[in-house]
Amino acid sequence: MAEQQPTFEIHRVYIKDASFESPLSPAIFKADTKFAVDVSVDSKSIKLDGDFYEVALTVTSTAKNEGDDDVAYIAEVKQAGIFTVAGFSDEDRKQVLNSACANILFPYVREAISDLVNRGGFPQLYLAPINFDSLFQQQQEQGAAQAAGETEASDSGEQTSQ
């Protein structure tokens, strides 16, 4: 039986969810305020039928007034895509889903966040590029270190009775 060649295809890219909230408007626009912006990024994949996967990249941007920590705005976009990922080893498939797919989705979510923030009356937010390959590698190393730590803890906790 011939080994299946690795296959990676993009079928669709779409916004799964988007929201913008500015709890202090319109008063926030009267003040000459500087904002501290916090950005969080999360990626999840779900296996669909066959070799199809949905990958969703969620970016949440929260801006707070410097000094009083009042929330100026929260912008969140969940950008998703449907991909075929076939013929890869388990480890390589994880990397494709968590790294390659996220790299494809990021420019879309970056544009959507910037647009939401600007339409909310705030200066555009330009998200810096993210190295998803490096993030995936760090997560793998952290997982391996945690697994090794748990193994050591369980090994040292074993007691033998004679």
Secondary structure, DSSP 8 states (H G I E B T S, - for coil): ------EEEEEEEEEEEEEEE-TTTTGGGTS---EEEEEEEEEEEEE-STTEEEEEEEEEEEEEETTT--EEEEEEEEEEEEEEEES--HHHHHHIIIIIHHHHHHHHHHHHHHHHHHHTTS---------HHHHHHHHHHHHHHHHHHHHHHHHHT-----
